[in-house]
Amino acid sequence: MKVLNLRCANGHGFEGWFASDEDFMAQNGRGAVECPLCADQGVTRLPAAPRLNLSGAREPQPQPQPTPTPAVDARPADLQAAWLQTVRHLMANTEDVGERFAEEARRIHYGEEPQRGIRGQATPEQRHALLEEGIETMSIPVPAALKGPIQ
């Protein structure tokens, strides 16, 4: 099993597990490899530097790292993980109303339906009309991997 470091055209880094280099090339060539965050299929393999300790020398001792300041020292992988956790929380705690989003948002806003968190699809025109009525919405892209059952 080979674990490869991959990156999509949008700069999202992730790991992929493949039986061999040839397996990765075959899957990537037919568009079967996609970014788990944005579903982009423009995936490239990043260079890897395997570390082999052949000399019998001892493992280097890790140096203590300074405590990171979240706003300054956040790594892209940490930001991606936090974003995925936020999207999972949103999906677990809202009702999916699909294409009825604009109508349901209006019913809730005008008191015809009980207050609750909803999510769904709305066109830019529908979102603009909702905003003109004083109903604020937010667009959040959901990775293709999370559109199925939440695991």
DRENFI-41636 format. One record per residue (C-alpha): residue number from 0; residue in one letter; x, z, y. Coordinates in Angstrom, 2 decimals, decimal comma. Layout:
% DRENFI-41636
+-----+------+---------+---------+---------+
| pos | code |      xx |      zz |      yy |
+-----+------+---------+---------+---------+
| NUM |    A |       X |       Z |       Y |
...
+-----+------+---------+---------+---------+
//
This chain:
% DRENFI-41636
+-----+------+---------+---------+---------+
| pos | code |      xx |      zz |      yy |
+-----+------+---------+---------+---------+
|   0 |    M |    0,00 |    0,00 |    0,00 |
|   1 |    K |    1,36 |   -0,96 |    3,41 |
|   2 |    V |    0,31 |    0,81 |    6,58 |
|   3 |    L |    0,77 |   -1,51 |    9,55 |
|   4 |    N |    0,66 |   -0,74 |   13,25 |
|   5 |    L |   -1,67 |   -3,27 |   14,88 |
|   6 |    R |   -2,83 |   -4,10 |   18,39 |
|   7 |    C |   -5,72 |   -6,21 |   19,64 |
|   8 |    A |   -5,59 |   -8,61 |   22,58 |
|   9 |    N |   -7,15 |   -5,87 |   24,75 |
|  10 |    G |   -4,23 |   -3,52 |   24,07 |
|  11 |    H |   -5,94 |   -1,09 |   21,68 |
|  12 |    G |   -3,52 |    0,18 |   19,05 |
|  13 |    F |   -4,64 |    1,11 |   15,53 |
|  14 |    E |   -3,46 |    1,26 |   11,93 |
|  15 |    G |   -4,41 |   -1,08 |    9,11 |
|  16 |    W |   -3,89 |   -0,51 |    5,38 |
|  17 |    F |   -3,14 |   -3,57 |    3,28 |
|  18 |    A |   -1,91 |   -4,28 |   -0,24 |
|  19 |    S |    0,99 |   -6,36 |    1,14 |
|  20 |    D |    2,20 |   -8,32 |    4,16 |
|  21 |    E |    0,65 |  -11,42 |    2,60 |
|  22 |    D |   -2,70 |   -9,62 |    2,30 |
|  23 |    F |   -2,61 |   -8,78 |    6,02 |
|  24 |    M |   -1,71 |  -12,36 |    6,94 |
|  25 |    A |   -4,51 |  -13,76 |    4,75 |
|  26 |    Q |   -7,16 |  -11,37 |    6,10 |
|  27 |    N |   -6,03 |  -11,82 |    9,69 |
|  28 |    G |   -5,95 |  -15,60 |    9,27 |
|  29 |    R |   -9,61 |  -15,71 |    8,25 |
|  30 |    G |  -10,74 |  -13,30 |   10,99 |
|  31 |    A |  -11,41 |  -10,34 |    8,68 |
|  32 |    V |   -9,24 |   -7,94 |   10,74 |
|  33 |    E |  -10,76 |   -6,65 |   13,96 |
|  34 |    C |  -10,16 |   -3,86 |   16,44 |
|  35 |    P |  -12,25 |   -0,78 |   15,59 |
|  36 |    L |  -12,81 |   -0,12 |   19,30 |
|  37 |    C |  -13,80 |   -3,48 |   20,73 |
|  38 |    A |  -14,19 |   -5,73 |   17,65 |
|  39 |    D |  -11,62 |   -8,20 |   19,02 |
|  40 |    Q |  -10,19 |  -10,37 |   16,24 |
|  41 |    G |   -7,03 |  -11,29 |   18,17 |
|  42 |    V |   -4,98 |   -8,77 |   16,20 |
|  43 |    T |   -1,18 |   -8,77 |   16,07 |
|  44 |    R |    1,22 |   -6,70 |   14,06 |
|  45 |    L |    3,52 |   -4,41 |   16,01 |
|  46 |    P |    7,15 |   -4,03 |   15,02 |
|  47 |    A |    7,82 |   -1,03 |   12,81 |
|  48 |    A |   11,05 |    0,84 |   12,32 |
|  49 |    P |   10,88 |    2,55 |    8,95 |
|  50 |    R |   13,13 |    5,56 |    8,76 |
|  51 |    L |   15,04 |    5,94 |    5,54 |
|  52 |    N |   17,25 |    8,94 |    4,96 |
|  53 |    L |   19,78 |    7,53 |    2,52 |
|  54 |    S |   22,83 |    9,54 |    3,54 |
|  55 |    G |   21,59 |   12,90 |    2,30 |
|  56 |    A |   21,76 |   14,22 |    5,84 |
|  57 |    R |   19,19 |   16,82 |    6,79 |
|  58 |    E |   16,09 |   15,98 |    8,72 |
|  59 |    P |   16,56 |   16,33 |   12,49 |
|  60 |    Q |   14,82 |   19,38 |   13,86 |
|  61 |    P |   12,00 |   18,55 |   16,28 |
|  62 |    Q |   12,62 |   19,58 |   19,85 |
|  63 |    P |    9,91 |   21,63 |   21,54 |
|  64 |    Q |    7,72 |   19,40 |   23,63 |
|  65 |    P |    6,47 |   20,43 |   27,07 |
|  66 |    T |    2,77 |   21,16 |   27,24 |
|  67 |    P |    1,13 |   17,94 |   28,43 |
|  68 |    T |   -1,10 |   17,85 |   31,46 |
|  69 |    P |   -4,19 |   15,96 |   30,24 |
|  70 |    A |   -4,65 |   13,88 |   33,39 |
|  71 |    V |   -1,01 |   12,83 |   33,54 |
|  72 |    D |    0,43 |   12,80 |   30,00 |
|  73 |    A |   -2,51 |   11,53 |   27,96 |
|  74 |    R |   -1,39 |    9,04 |   25,33 |
|  75 |    P |   -3,49 |    5,91 |   24,70 |
|  76 |    A |   -4,20 |    7,04 |   21,13 |
|  77 |    D |   -5,50 |   10,39 |   22,43 |
|  78 |    L |   -7,70 |    8,63 |   24,99 |
|  79 |    Q |   -9,08 |    6,29 |   22,32 |
|  80 |    A |   -9,84 |    9,21 |   20,02 |
|  81 |    A |  -11,59 |   11,11 |   22,83 |
|  82 |    W |  -13,62 |    8,04 |   23,76 |
|  83 |    L |  -14,69 |    7,46 |   20,13 |
|  84 |    Q |  -15,67 |   11,13 |   19,82 |
|  85 |    T |  -17,75 |   10,85 |   23,00 |
|  86 |    V |  -19,52 |    7,70 |   21,76 |
|  87 |    R |  -20,25 |    9,35 |   18,39 |
|  88 |    H |  -21,70 |   12,38 |   20,21 |
|  89 |    L |  -23,83 |   10,12 |   22,40 |
|  90 |    M |  -25,17 |    8,23 |   19,39 |
|  91 |    A |  -25,92 |   11,40 |   17,45 |
|  92 |    N |  -27,79 |   13,02 |   20,35 |
|  93 |    T |  -29,86 |   10,14 |   21,73 |
|  94 |    E |  -32,73 |    8,06 |   20,42 |
|  95 |    D |  -32,10 |    4,33 |   19,92 |
|  96 |    V |  -35,03 |    2,50 |   21,53 |
|  97 |    G |  -33,37 |   -0,92 |   21,21 |
|  98 |    E |  -34,70 |   -3,65 |   23,47 |
|  99 |    R |  -37,49 |   -1,35 |   24,73 |
| 100 |    F |  -34,92 |    0,57 |   26,80 |
| 101 |    A |  -36,24 |   -0,42 |   30,25 |
| 102 |    E |  -39,87 |    0,36 |   29,36 |
| 103 |    E |  -38,99 |    3,72 |   27,75 |
| 104 |    A |  -36,78 |    4,69 |   30,69 |
| 105 |    R |  -39,69 |    4,03 |   33,06 |
| 106 |    R |  -42,14 |    6,04 |   30,91 |
| 107 |    I |  -39,76 |    9,00 |   30,87 |
| 108 |    H |  -39,04 |    8,70 |   34,62 |
| 109 |    Y |  -42,73 |    8,64 |   35,54 |
| 110 |    G |  -43,64 |   11,51 |   33,19 |
| 111 |    E |  -45,58 |    9,42 |   30,67 |
| 112 |    E |  -43,14 |   10,43 |   27,91 |
| 113 |    P |  -41,25 |   13,70 |   27,39 |
| 114 |    Q |  -37,71 |   13,96 |   28,78 |
| 115 |    R |  -35,13 |   12,94 |   26,18 |
| 116 |    G |  -31,90 |   11,03 |   25,89 |
| 117 |    I |  -32,33 |    7,39 |   24,97 |
| 118 |    R |  -30,04 |    4,44 |   24,42 |
| 119 |    G |  -30,68 |    0,75 |   23,89 |
| 120 |    Q |  -30,15 |   -2,69 |   25,34 |
| 121 |    A |  -31,07 |   -3,89 |   28,81 |
| 122 |    T |  -30,21 |   -7,05 |   30,69 |
| 123 |    P |  -28,38 |   -6,82 |   34,02 |
| 124 |    E |  -31,64 |   -7,76 |   35,74 |
| 125 |    Q |  -33,52 |   -4,94 |   33,97 |
| 126 |    R |  -30,80 |   -2,42 |   34,91 |
| 127 |    H |  -30,96 |   -3,60 |   38,54 |
| 128 |    A |  -34,76 |   -3,23 |   38,60 |
| 129 |    L |  -34,49 |    0,28 |   37,12 |
| 130 |    L |  -31,95 |    1,25 |   39,78 |
| 131 |    E |  -34,27 |   -0,02 |   42,53 |
| 132 |    E |  -36,94 |    2,33 |   41,12 |
| 133 |    G |  -34,50 |    5,24 |   41,27 |
| 134 |    I |  -33,73 |    5,24 |   37,55 |
| 135 |    E |  -30,00 |    5,41 |   36,96 |
| 136 |    T |  -28,51 |    3,93 |   33,80 |
| 137 |    M |  -25,03 |    3,65 |   32,37 |
| 138 |    S |  -23,53 |    0,88 |   30,26 |
| 139 |    I |  -21,36 |    2,16 |   27,43 |
| 140 |    P |  -19,77 |   -0,32 |   25,04 |
| 141 |    V |  -20,21 |    0,74 |   21,43 |
| 142 |    P |  -17,54 |   -0,41 |   18,96 |
| 143 |    A |  -18,87 |   -2,53 |   16,12 |
| 144 |    A |  -17,64 |    0,07 |   13,63 |
| 145 |    L |  -20,04 |    2,65 |   15,09 |
| 146 |    K |  -23,13 |    0,43 |   15,17 |
| 147 |    G |  -23,82 |    1,11 |   11,50 |
| 148 |    P |  -24,55 |    4,50 |    9,99 |
| 149 |    I |  -22,57 |    7,31 |   11,59 |
| 150 |    Q |  -20,15 |    8,75 |    9,05 |
+-----+------+---------+---------+---------+
//
